[in-house]
Amino acid sequence: MPSVIAAFIPIWFIGALGWLAARFEWASVHIRQALTRFAFIVAMPAVLFTTLSRTPLDQIRPGPLLAFAISTFAVGLLALALFRGELPERVIGAMSSAYVNAGNLGIPVGLYVLHDATFVVSVLIFQVLMVSPLIFLGLGAGRASFLAPLRTPIVAASFLGLGVSALGWRLPELALRPLEILGGAAVPLALFSLGMSLNGSAVSWRGTGPAVILKLLVQPLVAFLVGRFLLHLDGPALFAAVLFAGLPTAQNTYVYAAEYGRPTDLPRDAILVSSVLSLGTLSVIAFLGAA
């Protein structure tokens, strides 16, 4: 699975650079906070707007997306019940257990394993427009109104991009190019900040273990059971739902927790551990799907 391994290398490399920057005090905690803030407010909205504005809505695949969505909500609700603490802390456990890294892993995994990367568009739209607002609502519990998540830059930019696509507008490259440049910083900034947070920290397996088990084992299993026996999917449609449900925890979860001033230990550790172990679990899913 060399193409999939190659997709993980930039994640580990940029994260390691962030760790080195913090380890040798090349960058302070204030810089880390500024990086996550810029990623949340500017870079992530830019990349989501440019991606969705260019995406034809007919690429959305309802069958496998429904199986994936049910697996996401099922595992998220299970995690909400399993993790202890106030609502924001339980939401952190849920997103660490069920929010997949579709952005920069979905495309290479889809291309190599499925020979088709279009399903990643369906997953991105679902996660950003349906799951993220619920996460923001939970993380901001007691601090903001019910409609506040819809006003976050990430959700607003996604709705705008989807609206441009639905209307069939083609924005000029002169307007999109600056947004592409800003959006190109989203993943590196998130990973670098994540790497910085790893300095001086040990993995807390009490929370990380259950989150990673839910993410890498339970979520793809639920996607398979729902897709096969409830929705009667088979072939590439079922394979796509299970494969994407098995992707590791997204680095966005760390940025979301940091932006709302919530504990970042669990998403940080879940991203690290699930990204390493998913090489094995994704290989098993790919082997079983091919068989």
N, C-alpha and C positions, 0 to 999 in steps of 0.2 A: 504494500500500500504506500509506495513512495510519494505519490502526489498528496495524499492526506498528511503524511508525516511532514512534507514540505510546508503545508499550510500551518502547522504548529510551530515551526522554527522561528518565524518572526515574533510570535507571541512570547516564546521563551527568551529570545534574544533581547527584545525591547524591555521586557520585565526585568531581566538580569541587569541591563544598563541602569534602570531605575533603582534597583537594589544597590548597585555599586555607588550611585550618586548619593544615596542616603548613608551608606556604610562609611564612605570617606568624606562625608559632610560637604560634598560639592553643591548640594541643594538642601535647603531647610524645609521644615514642615510647612512654612508659609508658602513656599513655592509649590509644594505638593497640593495644597489646598487651592492655590490659584489655577493649577493645571486642571484639576477636576472640575472647578467652576467654569473654566473656559470651555472644556469639553461638553459640559451639560448645557450651557447657555448658548454657545456659538457653533462649535464644530459638529456636534451630533445633529442639531436641527438642520444645518447646512447639508450634510450628507443625506439625510432622510428626505429633504425636499427635492434635491436633485435626482435621487434614485427613484422616488415615487412619481415625480412629474414626468419621467420618461418611461414609466412602466404601463403598458397596455393592460387594462383591467381584465381583458379576456384571458390573461395568463393565470388568473386565480383558479385553483383546482379545488372545488368544493368538497369532493369526497374525501381525499386524504387530509385536507385541512380540517374537516370536522373531526376526524379521528385524532389528529394531533391536538386540536383545541380541547376536546374532551379529556385527553390524557393530561394536558396542562392544568386544567381546572381541577381535575380529580386529585392529582398529586399536590397541587397548591393547597387545596382544602384539607387534605390529609396532613400536610406539613403544618398548616395553621392549628390543627388539633394537637399535633405532637409536640411542637415547640412551646415553651413556657415564656411568660413575661407579658408585658403590655402589648397592645395590638401592633405598634410599629416593630417591635422585636420579633413578633410572630410573622409579620409580613416579610421581614428580612429572611427568616427561615424558609418561607414559602417561595420567595423569588430565587433564593439560592438553590432550591430543590427542583424548580420547574421552568425557569426562564433560560432558554437555550441560546447558545452563541451562533445564531444564524448569520449574523452580519459578515464576519470574515472567515468563518469556517464552513458555512452552508454552501457557498458557491463551489469551492474546490471539492468538498465531499460529494456534492450533488453531481458535479461533472465527472469525477473519477468513478464513483460507485454506481450512480444512476444513469450516467451519460446524458444528463439533463439537469440544468440548474434553475429551471423556471419555478420549481416548487418553493424555492427560497423566498420568492416575492410574496407568495401567499402567507408564509410564516412571518415575514417581516411586517406585513400589513396587520396581521392578527395581533402580534405581540405589541406593536407600537400603538395601535389604535384601540385595542380592547384590553390588553393586559396591563400595559404601562399606566394608564389612568387609574386603574384599581390599585396598583402599587403606590402611586403618588398619593392617592387618597388615604391609604393605610399609613404610609410613612409620615404624612402630615396630620395625622389624627389629633384633634384638639388644638390645631394651629390654624387651620384654613377652612374655607367653605367647601361644600360638596362639589361645586363647579370649578374649584381652583385647579385640579389636575388638567382640565381642558385648556387652561390658559398657560400651561408650561410651554416653553419654546419647542420642546421635542414633539409634543402632541399637536400644537398649533401648526408647526412646519409640516408635519405629516399630513394633516388634513388639507393644508394648502396644496401640497404636492399632489395628493390624490385628486383634489378638485381640478387642478390643471390637466391631469391625465384624463379625467372623466369628460372634460369639456373639449378634449382633442386639441388643446393649444400646444404649440411648439415655441417655447421661449428661445430668444436669440442666444447664440453661444456667448456673445459679449456679456450677457446678463448672468449666464450660468457658470462661466469660467471662474469668476471670483469665488462663487459658492463652492465649486469643486475643490479649489485650493484650500479653502477653510475646512471643508468636509474631510479632506485628506488627512487632517490633523487629528480627527476624532479618535481613531483606534490607537495611534502611537501615544497620544496624551493619556488616554485611559490606562494603557498598559504600563507606561512609564511611572505614572502615579501609583498604580497598583504595586509595581516592583519596589518603589520607595517604601510603601507601607509594610513590606515583608521584612525590612531590616529590624533586627532585634526581636522578632516575633516568632513564636513557636506555634505550630498547628494545634488547635484545640479540638481533639477528636470527638469530644462529647457532643458537640453540635455539628461538626464537619462530617463525621461518619454517617449519621442518618441522612444529612442533606445529599451527600454524594451517592449513597445507596438509592435514595428516591430518584435522583437525577439520572443515573446511568443504568439502573436496573428496573426500577418500578415504572418509571414513565414510559420507556419503550415497550415494556410488557403490557401496560394498560392500552397503549396505542394499538398494539397487535390484537389484543382481545376485542377491543371496541371495533377496530377496523374489520377484523375477520368475521366475528360472530354477530355484531350488532348492525354494521353497515354493509356487510357482505362484500368487502373489498378483496381483491386478490392481485397478484402480479405486481407491476410497477407502482400502482397506486398504494397498495398496502405497504410495499417496501419503502416508499418515500415517507409515509407517515411514521413508520417505526424508526427508520434511520435518523430522521430529523429530531424525533423525540429523544434519541440517544445522544445528541450532541451535548457537550459539556456546558457548565454554567457560563453565562455571558459576562464579559467584563463590565457591561453596563450596570450590573447589579451593584458593583462596588461604587461606581460613580453616583448612582441613585442614592445609596445609603449615605455617602459622604455629603452630597448636596443637601440632604434634609437633616444633617447633623446627627445621624443615627450611628450606632456601632457598626464598624466596617470589618471586624474580625471574621465573622462568619462568611460573608460573600467573598472576601479576600481568600480565605483558606479553601472555600468550595471551588472557586475558580482554579486555584493552583492544583488541588488534588484531582478534581474531575478532568482537567485538561490533560494531566499525565495519564490517568487510568483509562480515559476514553479511547486512547489509541488501541487498547486491547478490546474494549467492549464494542467499539465501532467495527473493528476487524471481525469480531464474532458475528455481529449483525449482518455485515456485508457477506460473510461466508454462508450464513444460513439463508439469506435472501437469494444469493446466487444458486444455492442448492434447491 
